[in-house]
Amino acid sequence: MSARPRRDPHAERARATRVGPAGRARRILGDVAPAAPVRPRRDPHALRTAAVPGPAGRMRLDPHGGELLAHMPSLAAPGAEQPIVVERPACLILAVLDLPGGRLEGSDLGLLAAARDLADRLEGAVLALTLHGRPDLGRLGVDRHIALDLPDRWDPAAALSVLGTVLADHAPAHILFAETPLLGADVARRLAAATGLPAAFAVHRLEPDEIRARGAGLDLVGPPPPIMTLHEVLLADRPEPVLREARPVAVAVRPDAGLIEDLGEVPVDLTGAPLAEADLIVSAGDGVTDWPAFHALAARLNATVGGSRQVCDRGLLPRDRQVGASGTLVAPRAYLAFGISGAPQHLQGIERCQRVVAVNTDLHAKMIERADLAIVADAQAVMPALQTLLEQRRHG
Amino acid sequence: MAEIVALLSAGCHPETGRLRPAAGDAAALALGLALCASGHRLIGLHAGPADDALRVYAGFAAFDLVRLDLPAEADALPAILPWLAERHPALVLAGARAEQGAGTGLLPYALAQAMGAACIPEVAGVEELAERVTLVQALPGGRRRRLAAPAPAVLVAAARAAPPSGWAYARALRARTVPVTVQEPAATPAWRSEPARPLARPVRRIRGGAAARMAAATSFTAGKGQLLVQPPPDEAARVILAYLEAEGLLRS
């Protein structure tokens, strides 16, 4: 028998095992008992579970124990968003909005986006001028807002006298218009002729030190003049939806009567007008069988008639009425599609429509998916109902 | 009968670069020729170095042609103004913009300002010319509006208006122009001009960094609208009508 005692490794291990500070079993090798841990163990997952959504909507990690997030204003008080205030701007950028029919159109929003961009680069403020209404421009990048309620009719002399007063009161560094016929383009040229200020028209590149304006087959390049109209390539942009002050600014103005007298609109039959320039189109597809009702509705609405390739192929509408990739690419304010399922080529043709109303029997048609107002119903039932309603509206 | 002056500039074919009647000025000439048919006198006025630019317009019809002798790049307004002040025309017709040079479309406005006359853009037709001129203006979407203004007035032809019908080469060759020598105005080169290159497609800029761009590229924008499944026809009609009314598209 040997004198060497037998070791019991299992008992040794059980003796050496203690409960550590984190609650887990720790085995201590050797005879030295461990000192209290200097640094607490870090849980790598805790940071991620404590993430909170930031102002842009993304999840934000905060490794500094809430210190960082406390400085984010939108997180500190989610209910009260403070508007950005520009108290002492280096210059003013005057944006003259068109507001056709008292409504903010795409060109107005593009103009505000361009004005905001220029104002930010020059550390200035955006002054918006609306002649025919008071839309809320707080989230459209506007710092100051002059709103007037002039009668909603074409009156370039009134616009010019208001602009003269605004120029004298506020002395904006740049005056921006959209190059829209009869609206921005017209007023900008009148202003340039009346004041003699340097002007650039159809500006398609706008930098604080250099602009490019489209001429006849050439580009005019130079420093930004006081009066500018913006080409449509600059008007596709939209302002960032950040809350700004849009402080109302009063203007005392008495618009003087001009030489031009408006004798009212001439009634014109628009059903056969060119599709490319129509602003209301009623379009028929294979789902339309009641053609008299369709044409009566178009005449009642005084809307331009359009059609899909199928109906033009079958000779139900003339070829110049075809909407789509191989017909006309249309850009109306509203497009009423009856019985059109929405072939890719047709959807390509109506890409630039502002509003699409579709009436179709197939819930899964692409046109129903594309439409802003989609009605799953038979066009033959809806067209006469719409006609009746229009007649009632007219007579009573 | 009154005298009408049509301002005719040198046209330029956009593809070949050859001389042609400028589209806007040809539309203005069509307005003038329609008035000519009712007894008024039409004068075509061009300010430039060569007769050829004016002669192409004479192919449309026989009318008086006057050319103010100016270098090609000179500003036409200081030359035109004294000539017009001498003639006192009842109407000045112009195109929307030139096909060569800056093409700003400012000249009719500056002319009207200097003459103290009304300037009316987008004119589709002239109905009556006496003490006052009554005319029809083209609105977007094919609509029309009737306007009246005192004569003299400067009218800018609508961009989509048609040129006069029938162009004859022999008539263009036969035309005789009256050259007028004018004092050369001082040149004012304020802008640097560069050849125009095709413009980029209008795009909406996505702000807010990579995450916003990713969201815009991957989000499905269709199907955001209102959907009615098998509504009664009356209700469907009511919803459509309310929608059109909210958009301001009901014209009757």
Interface residues (C-beta under 8 A of the other chain):
Chain A: A56 R58 G101 G102 R103 A113 W154 P181 L182 A185 D186 R189 R190 A192 A193 A194 P198 A199 A200 F201 H204 R212 A213 R214 G215 A216 G217 L218 D219 L220 V221 G222 H231 E232 V233 L234 L235 A236 D237 R238 E240 G258 L259 I260 E261 D262 L263 G264 E265 V266 V268 L270 A273 P274 E277 A278 D279 L280 R300 L301 N302 T304 P332 R333 A334 L336 R355 V356 V357 V359 L363 I368 E369 R370 A371 D372 L373 A374 I375 V376 A377 A381 V382 P384 A385 L386 T388 L389 L390 R393 R394
Chain B: C12 P14 R97 A98 E99 Q100 G101 A102 G103 T104 G105 L106 Y109 A110 A112 Q113 A117 A118 C119 I120 P121 E122 T134 V136 Q137 L139 P140 G141 G142 R143 R144 R145 R146 L147 A148 A149 P150 A153 A159 R160 A190 W191 R192 S193 E194 P195 A196 R197 L199 A200 R201 P202 V203 R204 R205 R207 G208 G209 A211 A212 A222 G223 K224 G225 Q226 L227 L228 V229 Q230 P231 P233 D234 A236 A237 R238 V239 I240 L241 Y243 L244 E247 G248 L249 L250 R251 S252
